[in-house]
Amino acid sequence: MGSMLTFEGTSATICVASSSHSPVPLRYVWHHIQPQEAGGQTVPENLAQVCDSCHYTIHRLMWIMGQIALGKFITSEQRKQVTTPPRRSQLVLAGKGYEACRLAGTIGKIPNEG
């Protein structure tokens, strides 16, 4: 997923995708907004702190967006995930990653991690 527990020696400690989690997340990670596999760099402006659960969901949403853009087949359930995500903030982060990939011409390199 391109995640890492530390960025320049700093551990992720919050989830910017949700201020309330129940139960409390087991782990927080640094999320690459534009995935490394799709040209994303490990620099502060391309990183966000999220919990494992939100991280998985953000990547899944971004991959679905990419599949739609490429005209690939997706199921109605997958399409529903983009129109009604668990948290709006997850969709916003996925959208930022998708847009970075679109601008870089790397939509086809968005990894399927879901």
Protein Blocks (a to p, Z undefined) as FASTA:
>chain_A
ZZafbeghiacfbdfkbcbdcdddfbdcdddfbafklopacdfklgccddfklmmmmmmm
mmmmmmmmnopacdfklmmmmmmcfblklmmmmmmmmmmmmmnopmmmpccfZZ
